Amino acid sequence: MTVRIVVFMAMLCAASVLHAAGPAPMPYSAVEVDRFVAAPGVAFPADYQNTLAEDIAREISLAFQTVVIVHQGEAAPYGHALVRVSGVVSLFKRFGAGSAVLRAQVWFIDAATGQVLLNREVKGRGSQGPGDGLAKKIAKLYNAGHLEETK
């Protein structure tokens, strides 16, 4: 009986050390960024759609280095909860030297259930790319929505 108690206590101690050593599971550890589409009447070129999706994925991966970025249509790696970032661009105006102003309705969606986790309108400027400023704001929304824990 005493040996069983000692073994049980040793297992509890080992489990608590292993649990403390590893990071706590994150709410969403994988992100899929869909190409944003244009609202009716908005001229939002296909190359800008691709660049915006890449910019958003880059900004999220820079802000949350443990997040796995999944390309549109791919499955999340086993054991990773996936959140999809989708949007509709309702304003797109180009200015000189490649800069632009964009406004988009953005949805963060649980990929497994289809539940909308966060829905916001975001406006931003793009100076280095078409969605550079917008992409940074969307990455901040990802954090503000507590979709990923920060350390």
N, C-alpha and C positions, 0 to 999 in steps of 0.2 A: 504494500500500500504506500509506504514512504517513498519507494523508488518511483512509483507512478506519479506521485505529486512532484517529485524533483524533475522528472522527465517533462511533465506538463508545464512546470514553471520555466524550464529551459526553453521549451518550444515557444512559450509566450514571449519570453525575452528576445529570442531570435526573430520572431515575427515582428515585434515592435521595432527592432533595429532595422530590419529590412524595409519596413514601411516608412520609417523616418528617413532612410537613406535615399529612397526614390522620390521623384516629384509626384505631387498629388495629380490625379487625372484632371485634364482640362475639359471644359464643357464641349468644345469643338477643336479637334486637333488637325483637321483637314479642311481646306477651303477650295471651292471651285468657283472661278470667276467666269461668268457667262459673258459673251459679247453683248454689249448694250445695243438695243435697237432704237431706231428713230421713231418719234411720235409722228402721226400723220402731218404732212406739210413741213416737216423738218428735214433739211438736207444734211444728213450725217453720213459722210462717206465710209465705205467699207474698210478702207485702210485705217481710218480713225477709230472705227469700232474695234479692230484688232489691237491697235496701239493702246487704247484706253483699257482694255481687258489686261494687257501685259503690264501697264503702269499700276493698276490696282493690285494685281498679284505681286508685283515687285514691292510696293509699299507695305502690303500686309506681311510679306516675308521678311522685310527689313525690320518692321516693328515687332514681329512675333517670330523669332528665329526657330522655334520648335514646331511651327505649323507646317504641315505638308501641303504644298500647292498641287492641286489636281487639275488637269486640263479638262475643258468642257467635254462632257460625255463619258469621261473615264470614271471607274469606280474608285472609291476611297480605299486605301490600304486596309487590310484586315485590322479590326480593333480601333479604327479612327472614326469618330463621329464627324460627319461632313456637313458643312454649311455652304449653301450656294449664294453667291452675290449676283443679283440680276438687276437690270435697270432699263429705263426708257428715257432717252434724251429728248427733252422738250424744248431746249434752246441750244443752238450751236451757231456761234458767230466767229468767223475768222478775222484776224487783224494782221497787220504787217509782221514780217519776220517769223511766221509760223505760230504765233500765239493765237489763242482762241478763248472764248468764254463759253462755258457749258453749264446747263442746268439739267439735272436728271432726277427722276423718281427712282429710289434705290430700295431693293428688298433684300433682306437677309433671310434665307429660307432653310429650315431643317430639311436636308435632302431625304432623310428616311421617312418622315411623316408628311412633308409638304407644308408644315405649319410655318406661317410668317412670323419670324422672331422680331424683326425690326423693319419699319417702313418709314423712310424719310426722303424729303426733297433736299438735294444738295446742289449748291452752285459753286463753281470754281473756275479759276483761270488756268490755262495751260501755257507755260512759257517755254519749257524745254521739250515738251511733247504735248499732244492735243489734250491730254487729261491729267497732266502732272499735278496741278493744284487740286483738282477734283479727286484724283486718286489718293492723295494724302488725307483729304477730308473723309473719304470713305474708310480708310484704314483707321482713322480716329473714331469713327462711328462704330467700327468693329469692336474697338476697345470700350467705348462708352456704353455699348449694349451688353457688356460683360459676356460676350460670346467667347472670349479667350481671357484667361487670367494673366495678369502681368506679374512679374517678379520684382 
